[in-house]
Amino acid sequence: MSKRQVATRAARKARGDWPVVVYFWIMSLAVAGYLGARVILDSLPHPVHWASGLAGGVIGYFVGWLWYHWRGDII
């Protein structure tokens, strides 16, 4: 099984946008963080759920970039 070619640094800089895998991880972990907080922290106020979603999105940003550098983009 061959790995996909990762775009060169110059190509990424010239394009200026983020890979799709980064957006995917941000959205996935933000939703998972929000829903997990709704289930686990249901007795706490609602802003805690939004903060958990935001924290999941921030973690998703870093996981997405790690995935991109390790495995490449998903498209």
C-alpha positions, 0 to 999 in steps of 0.5 A, spaced: 500 500 500 503 506 497 502 513 501 500 519 497 505 524 496 504 530 500 504 537 497 511 540 498 512 546 502 512 551 496 506 548 493 502 549 500 504 556 501 503 558 494 496 555 494 494 558 501 488 554 503 488 548 508 488 541 506 481 538 507 483 533 512 484 539 517 477 541 516 474 534 517 478 533 523 476 540 526 469 539 525 469 532 527 472 533 534 468 539 535 461 535 534 464 530 538 466 534 544 460 538 544 455 531 544 460 528 549 459 534 553 452 534 552 452 527 555 457 527 560 456 534 563 449 534 562 448 538 569 452 543 568 450 550 564 450 550 557 456 554 555 460 548 558 458 544 552 460 550 547 467 550 550 468 543 550 466 543 542 471 549 541 476 545 545 475 539 540 475 544 534 482 546 537 485 539 538 482 537 531 486 543 528 492 540 531 490 532 529 488 534 522 495 537 521 499 531 524 494 527 519 496 531 513 504 531 515 503 523 516 498 520 511 497 526 506 490 529 504 484 525 504 482 527 497 
